[in-house]
Amino acid sequence: MTLEIIGAGWGRTGTTSLKMALERLGYGTCHHMWEVAQDQARLVPLWNAALDGTPDWTSLFEGNRAGVDWPVAAFWRELADVYPEAKIILTTRSAESWYASFSKTIRNVLDNPEEMPEAVRPGFRMARRSVLLSLGEDWSKDTLIARFLAHEAAVKASVPPERLLVFSSQDGWDPLCSFLGAAVPAEPYPRTNNAEEFVSRVGEIRQMDDPGTAKS
């Protein structure tokens, strides 16, 4: 199995909704940070190896046809080269709204992974590493907004138009399905993982006593 879709959009740009949409369109389980959280014993060491410069993409994406969100988005350039037939989806929103959402959610969780319960601490450490690879160490508002805009500009400049979809959840099914050559589902496009849902999911992860076992 090989990656057919690579998500270049950062977390808090509708990546969870896109994951659900791609799964609805028949792409199977879409690799996402939530999937990493459910199978930490297998996936965290593989992602740490990638962050150390020795990736094993075949093992990382075993069983996946699509990958979105961090850590995937931190490696969009490398993955685009490794999987030259894969399509790239850049999920987007306004830079100001992304910063506000990031600050309420991911930033609060990753400010200090050492405060997390020991069983899940390695996963939070890895998540912070992957986010830092994209954002750098300076998380001041002006710097993060500038990095967000620069990232989007780099993706648009680097990926051929026929291979790239710049996509907002507000666009709904039509542009996504047209890009992928898929039929438009009858139900509304998924809208999920707002700040309250994010906090609830993180709370569930914090309480895992066996983060090496995938849970439904």
Secondary structure as the mmCIF struct_conf table of DSSP 4:
data_model
#
loop_
_struct_conf.conf_type_id
_struct_conf.id
_struct_conf.beg_label_comp_id
_struct_conf.beg_label_asym_id
_struct_conf.beg_label_seq_id
_struct_conf.end_label_comp_id
_struct_conf.end_label_asym_id
_struct_conf.end_label_seq_id
STRN STRN1 ILE A 5 GLY A 7
BEND BEND1 GLY A 9 GLY A 9
HELX_LH_PP_P HELX_LH_PP_P1 TRP A 10 TRP A 10
TURN_TY1_P TURN_TY1_P1 GLY A 11 ARG A 12
BEND BEND2 THR A 13 GLY A 14
HELX_RH_AL_P HELX_RH_AL_P1 THR A 15 ARG A 24
TURN_TY1_P TURN_TY1_P2 LEU A 25 GLY A 26
BEND BEND3 THR A 29 THR A 29
HELX_LH_PP_P HELX_LH_PP_P2 CYS A 30 CYS A 30
STRN STRN2 HIS A 31 HIS A 31
HELX_RH_AL_P HELX_RH_AL_P2 MET A 33 GLN A 38
TURN_TY1_P TURN_TY1_P3 ASP A 39 ASP A 39
HELX_RH_AL_P HELX_RH_AL_P3 GLN A 40 LEU A 51
TURN_TY1_P TURN_TY1_P4 ASP A 52 GLY A 53
HELX_RH_AL_P HELX_RH_AL_P4 TRP A 57 LEU A 60
TURN_TY1_P TURN_TY1_P5 PHE A 61 GLY A 63
BEND BEND4 ARG A 65 ARG A 65
STRN STRN3 ALA A 66 GLY A 67
BEND BEND5 ASP A 69 ASP A 69
TURN_TY1_P TURN_TY1_P6 TRP A 70 PRO A 71
HELX_RH_3T_P HELX_RH_3T_P1 VAL A 72 PHE A 75
HELX_RH_AL_P HELX_RH_AL_P5 TRP A 76 VAL A 82
BEND BEND6 TYR A 83 TYR A 83
TURN_TY1_P TURN_TY1_P7 PRO A 84 GLU A 85
STRN STRN4 LYS A 87 THR A 91
HELX_RH_AL_P HELX_RH_AL_P6 ALA A 95 LYS A 104
TURN_TY1_P TURN_TY1_P8 THR A 105 THR A 105
HELX_RH_AL_P HELX_RH_AL_P7 ILE A 106 LEU A 110
BEND BEND7 ASP A 111 ASP A 111
HELX_RH_3T_P HELX_RH_3T_P2 PRO A 113 GLU A 115
BEND BEND8 MET A 116 MET A 116
HELX_RH_3T_P HELX_RH_3T_P3 GLU A 118 VAL A 120
HELX_RH_AL_P HELX_RH_AL_P8 ARG A 121 LEU A 135
BEND BEND9 GLU A 137 GLU A 137
HELX_RH_AL_P HELX_RH_AL_P9 LYS A 141 SER A 158
BEND BEND10 VAL A 159 VAL A 159
HELX_RH_3T_P HELX_RH_3T_P4 PRO A 161 ARG A 163
STRN STRN5 LEU A 164 PHE A 167
HELX_RH_3T_P HELX_RH_3T_P5 SER A 169 ASP A 171
HELX_RH_AL_P HELX_RH_AL_P10 TRP A 173 LEU A 180
TURN_TY1_P TURN_TY1_P9 GLY A 181 GLY A 181
HELX_LH_PP_P HELX_LH_PP_P3 ALA A 183 PRO A 185
BEND BEND11 ALA A 186 GLU A 187
HELX_LH_PP_P HELX_LH_PP_P4 PRO A 188 PRO A 190
HELX_RH_AL_P HELX_RH_AL_P11 ALA A 195 ARG A 206
TURN_TY1_P TURN_TY1_P10 GLN A 207 GLN A 207
BEND BEND12 ASP A 209 ASP A 209
TURN_TY1_P TURN_TY1_P11 PRO A 211 GLY A 212
BEND BEND13 THR A 213 THR A 213
#
